[in-house]
Structures are given as C-alpha cells and as structure tokens.
Amino acid sequence: MADPTIGDHDGVYFPREDSYLLAEVVKSLARGKVLDLGTGSGIQGITAALKGCDVTFADIDPKAVAAAKQNAKGNGVTGRFVVSDLFARVEGRFDTIVFNPPYLPSSKKIVASLDGGIKGRELIDRFLEGYKGHLEPNGVALLLESSLNGYEKEVRVGAKVIKRAHYFFEDLVVLELR
C-alpha cells in the first residue's frame, strides 16, 4: 500500500516523523470502524481508509477538518468529518481509535498542534479519560507519545509499546491501549 499524498494547508500540522511512525502502525493494525482523533492533515484516517476501513475524521480545528477532507478526496477516499473537542461531538464506538496528540511540554502558548501543556500531557490525559467509552469491546486505541511527556505512566498500567523510534531529543512510541 502506497503512502497517502498529503497537501500542505496553512495552519494545519503537516506530517512529520511522529505522523509517519504512527501511520506505519495504522497500516498494519487499523481495522473496521476507525476514528482518527485530532486528524490534522488526515494522514492516519486516509491510511486506514486506503486499506478499506470506515473512517471518521475529527479535530477541534475546523481548518484541520477541511484540510483532512481535501486530502481524503485527493487520495480517493471518503469518510465522516466532524469538528469536535476530543470526543465531545463524536458518536458511536470504534474498532480502532488513532490519536497523535500535541505532546510537547510548554510553559507558554505555542502552536496549538504542538502544545501539550505544562507537562505535555494535557490532551493525552483527557483522551485517556474518555477513549474506552468509544472503543468496541475488542477494539484498540493507538496513541503516539514522547519520552518528553512520560509515556511510561501508561505502560505501568497496561499499555503496550508496539513501535519505538529515536528522533533528535526524544523517543517516540506508539502505544496500544485496550
């Protein structure tokens, strides 16, 4: 399966190392109904759709949802597109939930697509509080995290590291959550 073609949209996070690391896992593990949460450019959802999954693309930023829709169309895939603060406007349960959150620790406001709050965990912790309510009983959530925000916290309570890579000043991991 070829990688999706993603256009650059002003103000929307363009795929980087973290996106491609997660997309590798999506290629192999995504199945059934997929939620691409915090979709940004739509790369994760498009990757899942290209392998035949039924995808919902969701992001708090309307510009990101529009970019994901345009990128999906450019790759010949369709889906549902929702403007939502995490799960607030997402309906239903999913076999696979994919989330590449803003995870960089920041004491001052930086670009929203990168800003994970003081400890880099603001959205991650909110996601962890709500994902199980949207996951099918045999479903899986795929969460990208960094050594900068303490992914070990999730590993201690049962998350499994299924992909790891070292980039510059951090380790990135894809966690499998059930």
N, C-alpha and C positions, 0 to 999 in steps of 0.2 A: 504494500500500500504506500503510495507516494505521500509526502508531507503536504499539507494544505498550503495554498498560496494565500498569504495574509497581506492586505494593504495597510499602509501607514495612515492612520487617522489622527489628526491634530487633537492632542489632549487625551488620547486613549493609549494605555500601556501597550507598547509593541513587544511581541515575543522576544525573550532573551533566553539565557541558559536555563533559568528556572522553568520557563514555559516548555522548552523542548525536552527537558528531563521528565516533566510530568506527562507530556504528550507520548513519550515512549511507553510509559506505563498504561496510559489510556488505550493505546493501540493494542496492547495485549490483554488488558483486563476489563475494559468497559463492555457492558452488555445490557440489553433490554432498554428500559426507560432510563435515560441519563439526564441528570441535572448538572449543567455547567454553571456553577455559582461564582459570581464575581467574574463573569465571562470576559470582560475586557474586549480584546480583538475577536474572541470566539474560537481561538485555536483548539481548545480542548473539546468543545462541543462539535466543531467541524470534524476533528479527528475521529470522534465517536460516530458521528453521522456517516462519515465515509465508510465505516465498517458495518453500517446497517442499523445503528441504534436510533431510537426515537428520542430526540433531544429537546430539552427546554434550556434556553439561554437566559440567564438572569444577572442583572447588575444594578447597583444603586444609581449609576450614572446613565441618563438617557442617551448621551453621546456614545457611550460604550455599547449599549444595546443596538443603536443604529449602525455602528461600525460592525458589530458581530453579524447583524442581519445582512449587511452589504457583503461582508467576507463570505458568509454562508452561500449567498446567491452566486458569488463569483466562483465558488467551488462546487456548484451544482447540488447543494443540499438545502433542506428546509428544516424547520423546527418551530417551536413556540418561543416568543421573545417577550420577556417580562422585565419591567423596571421594578426592582424590589430591593429593600434593605435586608440583606440576607434572605431569610425565609418568610418575611412579612407578607408578601403577595404571591408566594409560590404555593400552588395547590397540588395535592397528591403525594404519592410515595414513589420512590425510585429504586431501581436495581443498582444504580451506580450514581454516586454524587462526587463530583470533582470540584476541588477548591484550591486555587492558587491565590491566597490572600496577600494583602500588603503585610509584610513581616519585618521590615526594617525598624529597629528601635529608634525613636526620635523624641527629643525633649522640646522640639519646636516644630511647627507645622511645615511639612514638606509636601511634595506632590502626593495627592490622595492615593494614587495607585501604588505608592511605595510605603506610605506612613502607617506603621503598625502600632503607633502609640509609644508610650514611655518604655515599655519592655518588649515591644514588637509583637505583643500578643492580644491586643485589643479585639480585633475581629476573630482571631483564632479562638479565643475563649468564648466569644458569643456563638461562634459556629459550633463548638463542642457542646454547648448547652442545648442546641436545637436540632442537630442533624439526625439523631435517632428517630425523631418524630416524623421524618420524611423518608426514612430508609425502609425498604421492604425487609421482611424478616431474614432473608438470606442475602441481603444486599451488602454492598461495600462502599465505603467512602474513601476517596483518595485525596489526601491532604498534603500539600507541599509546605515544608517548614525549613527553618535555618538553624544552624548552631548558634546564631546570634539571639534567638528567642527561646531557647531551651526546649527543643522538641523532646528531650529526654523525659520530660514530665508526662507526655502521652505514652511513651514506651513503657514507663514504670507501671502504667495502669492498663497495659494490654495491647497498645498499638504496635504494629509490626513494621519495621523499616524494610521496604521492598526495593528501594533504589536509593543510591547514595552517590554524590559526586562532590569533589572539592573544587571550588572556584575562588580565586583571589584570596579573600579574607574570611571565607566561611565554607562550611559544609552544607550542602542542600540535601534534603531527604524527602522521599515520598513515603508517607505513612499510609498503611492500610488500617482502617477502622471498621469495626463491625458493630 
